[in-house]
Amino acid sequence: MERYFKYIIILSVSAFLFMSCSKDEIIPQEVEINDFVWGGMNAYYKFQGEVNDLSDSNFSTREQLNEYLAGFENPDVLFQSLVFQPMVTDSISIITNNFNILERRLAGEVETTGMEFGIVDYRDGSGNVFGYVQLVYPNTSAANNGITRGMIFTQVDGTTLNVNNFRNLLLNRTGGYSITLADDYNNGNPRITVPGPAPLIIDLTIGTLTPNPVIATNVLMEGTQKIGYLCYNEFNDQFLNELNAAFATFRSESINDLVIDLRYASNGNIESIQTMASLIAGQLQGSIVTSEIWNNKVNTNIPSSLLQRTIVERTPTDRMLLNALNLPRVFFLTSRATASAAEVLINGLRPLIDVITIGETTKGVYDASTLLYDSEDYRKVNINVNHTFALFPYVAQITNRDGLRAPIEATQGLPEDYGNMGLLGERSDPMLDFAIDNIINGTASSLTPELNQLGNSKEDYITNEIIIIDLK
C-alpha cells in the first residue's frame, strides 16, 4: 500500500519540510518501512550529525532518497548501517519488528528464574568465575527452590563457570538451567566440600515476571535515631504507587536519615528518577534535577525547560501527591554495577543536598533512549497499521543541572563482601551496617575492591543500563 511522504518531525508542534518536497509525493510501498527507519533516525538519533547517510543535505530529491532506501534488503540492515560506531559509541540502539513485545519489556517485563546475580573472578587468577546471589524475587522458581541472597554457585548445568563461558551458560537462556552451589567461599576461590555422592544442585525454571522494584524497606532504631532503608532495583514508573507508599512509611515514622540501596540498579525511566528525587528532597520544589542533551536539531528547537526535570510535588503523569521527606542529606549504597538511572538520581541530587555514597565507584552510564513508532510525529498515534516495526535509538545524554555526568566515586569506599552478604535491610548486611555506623559515629572507610566483577543477570534485559525518556 502506498502512503504519502511524511515530513521529518523535529518538534511535536513544528514540522520541517524535507528537501522542498511537497506533501502529496508518494512513497513506494517497497520502501515504506525503510522510510520510517531513516526518518526516525534523521530526526532523533543522538549521532545524526555524525552519520553521513543521515545528513539533511545528503539527498537532494525524494527520488534519490527512495533509491537509497531501496538498496537495503530489510529494515534491520538499514538500521544497523545508520548506527554510529556500534558497540563502541553506541551499544544501545535497537530496532524491533514487534513493538508490542518491546513495550512490555520497557514496562519492566523480564524473563528470569527470579534470581538476580553477579559474576566475579576467582582471586587465584585461574580464569574461573563464580556467581553470587544478590536478591531473589518472591513467588519465582528461585524463591520456591530455596535460593537466598548470598548463595554462591560455580557450575551451570554441570559445567564449571569461567571467563569465556559464563554468558553463554547464564544469559539469553530459555526454559531453565541448574546451578551447583559452593559451600565454602574460601577467600574468593569458592569450592565444594559437601560430603556425599554429589554437591547441592538446584534446578531453576525461567518464567515471565514484572517485578516490583521496591525490594526491601525497613526503619532501624539506633539510640534516638530512626534510619530508613530502601532497596530499589529499577526505576520503573509502573510502580510509583509502591515507591510512594514506602516513603509514606518513612514519613510516618519521622525518620532522621535515609539509606537508599542502589547496588543493583542499572536502568529505568526519567519520571521515576524525578519522582524519587522529589520524594527525597521535596523542600526544593522547582530545582533542576536533570538536563537532557539531544542532537543539534532537538537542542536547537526545543525550549531548555522541556529538556529538564525538576523537584515536583506530584507525579507528572497521574498527579499523585508525593510523600516527600524534605531531607537535607541522603545516603546511597553503590557498586560497580550501579549505573544509568541510579547514577542520574545521585548525580542530580548532589548539587542540591548533601549526598553520601557508600560502596564502590559507579559505572558512569548516562545514555537515554525513546521509542519511535511509524506515525507523523513518531508517537503511538495514528500509526501505520501495515507493520509493527519500531525504533528504540540512543537519543540523548542526561546530566545534572551543572552539566555533569561521570562515574560517581564513593564518599566511603567499601566493596561488597561476597562471602558475607547478610540480609537486605538488616545490620547483618555489612554495607548497611557500615552506613549506620557512619551516620551515628562518623565511621570512615577507604577500602577498594579486591575481586573483579565481570557481569550480572541484568545483562539479559533490553533496558539494562538505559534511561527511558519521553519523546520531545
C-alpha angles and dihedrals in degrees: 000000000000122000135187121268109270120226116237105253118216100161126026087234100037129054127192124212115241115233092331091291118155121242094241094064112119127236111215114242093237092064097035096109094037088054090056091049094049094043094050093048092045091053103040115010110122092225097041090126092054097053114078095205090057095054115125089224097047095092120040096188139033089241092058091052092047091051090050093049092048089060093074118081094213141358093259092060091048093047094050090049089058097051111107115234095336116222089007108060098001120033098147109060114108140173124210133195090207115047091181091070093044091050090056091049091050089051089059104268111149139175106234147143086229092255120114111199145172128219120225136184119245113254092233093066092237093138092247119125135197135210123228124196113240099179141338127223115227122250094022133118091262093051094044091051095052101258111157138179113283098029114137126212128189104178136050119198087348094304119119112241119242138164092270102047110031096092093050091047098045110023132067090014126153128202099012146278142223127250128204114218124222114217098196121057088196095196094300098325100091118204141178114244099157108136119230137060097307142013122246109286120184123196115216130194124210117229140167117269140165099202126207104243092212093092102169139353132185142161112220121199112215109176105300092340124100113202121191121211128197127177106201119184106179136012095236118164091202088076103045091120090059091048092048090049091054090054090047087061092049089049094049089050091051092226118200097209138013131217115196115194110215098157092122101029114113109147146032147114133294096244091059090050091051091047094051092048090050092049091053100042105021091149089074100064112174095022113134115250102170140017125196126219111201129169120298093266095057095037091053098046104036121076110247090238089066090055093057137076121208139190106280139189095221135026110269096232109042097015093234112173109243125229092227120189099202092217123181090207141017136194123220128194109215140180138182086271093057103110150140114007092018091054092046089056095049093042092047094053097045095083091046109046139003107287122191119188120198121192128028139343110279125239101255103232118150102159122138135197136186134197117252122197129193099262138110093274098022092251125119093266123110090350124184104272093200094084144007100227117137136172128229101185133170102264110161150007121230124223135171122254090280094053094253126144122160142120109297114234116218116255086211115028113223123143122205117270102228091194093053112034100153124192123311110252094016132098088243084080101087094213095052089043090055092046090056091048089050091052095046103032107016091244113181134208135182102178119146129205116277096187128055118238109211105182148326144221094268090073084082093065124090090220096051111138092355129120113214114216134179122259115261 
